[in-house]
Amino acid sequence: MAIEAPTKPKVLRRGEAAERLGVHPNTLAGWVKRGWLTGAKLPSGEMRFDEDEVEALRERIYAQ
């Protein structure tokens, strides 16, 4: 039985997250304010988004 090391969660830059969601990067700021998405603000002012959370939101948006 092999034991796997825990992996770090993948984080996406604002542009990468916006591309996956099919929206303009500025749209993400509004979604963070509404609580639809959680962003982590870096000391530089840039935002990062958890890949799993972005994918879950993408599935909800495009679910048919």
C-alpha positions, 0 to 999 in steps of 0.5 A, a space after each residue: 500500500 503506497 502512501 501519497 504525500 498531500 498535495 498543495 491546492 492549486 491556485 489560479 491567477 485572476 486571468 486564469 480563473 476568468 478564462 475558465 469561467 468564461 468572463 472578464 477578469 474584472 467580473 471576478 471582483 464583483 463575484 467575490 463581493 457577492 460571496 459567489 467566489 472566495 479570493 485571496 488577496 496577496 500583499 501585492 494586491 493581486 488576487 488568487 483563486 482556488 482551482 477547485 472552487 473555480 471549477 465548482 462555480 463553473 459547473 454550477 454556471 454551465 449546468 444544464 
